[in-house]
Amino acid sequence: ALGAFDYVPWTYYERNRDCLDALAAQGIPVVAVETTEDAVPYPQFVFPKPVAIVFGNEENGINERVLRRCDAAVQIPMSGYKKSMNVATAFGIILYALLDQWHAL
């Protein structure tokens, strides 16, 4: 939402690896939202708390080097032949599931 960055703490990293290194140093697990062979459907996944969630873009997904550094992968089950969706939509689905699981709604 407009202006939310004034109230929500955030950090910018120029390189993905620097971000992943910082998360690892803090002991924060990283979960990818991606369609991979070992990805767990998100309703079946137990999200750790805290957790960092990685989203890719609709066309290319998550970079393979980043994906290898993730602790787990979850997927959003989809019917049909298309296996991608808008990142904002994917974010909303995963955030709602995570907050519901944490009883934070």
C-alpha positions in Angstrom: 0.0 0.0 0.0 1.1 3.5 -0.7 3.4 4.8 2.1 3.6 1.4 3.9 7.4 1.5 3.5 7.4 4.2 6.2 6.0 1.8 8.7 7.3 -1.6 7.7 11.0 -2.3 8.4 12.8 -3.3 5.2 16.4 -3.7 3.8 17.6 -3.5 0.3 20.4 -5.7 -1.0 22.0 -5.2 -4.4 22.8 -8.9 -4.7 20.7 -11.9 -3.9 23.6 -13.7 -2.3 24.2 -10.9 0.2 20.5 -11.1 1.3 20.7 -14.9 1.6 23.9 -14.6 3.6 22.3 -12.1 6.0 19.3 -14.4 6.5 21.5 -17.4 7.1 23.6 -15.4 9.6 20.3 -14.6 11.5 19.2 -18.3 11.3 16.1 -17.4 9.3 15.0 -20.2 7.0 14.3 -19.3 3.3 11.3 -20.9 1.5 10.9 -20.6 -2.3 7.5 -20.4 -4.0 8.2 -22.3 -7.2 7.0 -25.3 -9.2 9.8 -27.8 -8.7 9.8 -31.6 -8.4 10.3 -31.5 -4.6 8.0 -28.5 -3.9 5.3 -29.2 -1.3 1.8 -27.8 -1.9 1.6 -24.7 0.3 -1.5 -25.9 2.4 0.6 -29.0 3.5 3.7 -27.0 4.4 4.4 -25.9 8.0 5.9 -22.5 7.8 8.6 -21.8 10.3 8.5 -18.6 12.3 10.3 -16.4 11.3 10.7 -17.2 7.6 11.8 -15.4 4.5 9.8 -16.2 1.4 11.3 -15.9 -2.1 9.2 -15.2 -5.1 10.3 -15.3 -8.8 8.9 -13.5 -11.7 6.1 -14.8 -13.8 8.2 -15.5 -16.8 11.5 -16.9 -15.4 10.7 -18.0 -11.9 13.4 -18.0 -9.3 17.1 -18.0 -10.3 18.6 -21.5 -10.0 21.5 -20.3 -7.8 18.9 -18.7 -5.4 16.7 -21.8 -5.5 19.6 -24.0 -4.4 20.1 -21.9 -1.3 16.5 -22.1 -0.2 15.7 -24.5 2.7 12.4 -25.6 1.2 10.1 -25.0 -1.8 6.3 -24.7 -1.8 4.0 -24.5 -4.7 0.6 -23.2 -5.4 -1.4 -26.0 -6.9 -2.9 -25.0 -10.3 -5.2 -26.7 -12.7 -4.6 -26.6 -16.5 -1.4 -26.3 -18.5 -0.3 -22.9 -17.2 2.1 -23.1 -14.2 2.7 -19.5 -13.4 0.7 -16.6 -12.0 1.2 -12.9 -11.2 3.7 -12.4 -8.3 1.3 -10.1 -6.4 -1.4 -12.8 -6.6 1.0 -15.5 -5.5 2.2 -13.3 -2.6 -1.4 -12.8 -1.4 -2.1 -16.5 -1.4 1.1 -17.4 0.5 0.8 -14.5 3.0 -2.8 -15.4 3.8 -1.9 -19.1 4.3 1.1 -18.2 6.5 -0.8 -15.8 8.7 -3.7 -18.2 9.0 -1.3 -21.0 10.0 0.4 -18.7 12.6 -3.1 -17.7 13.9 -2.3 -14.1 13.1 -5.4 -13.2 11.1 
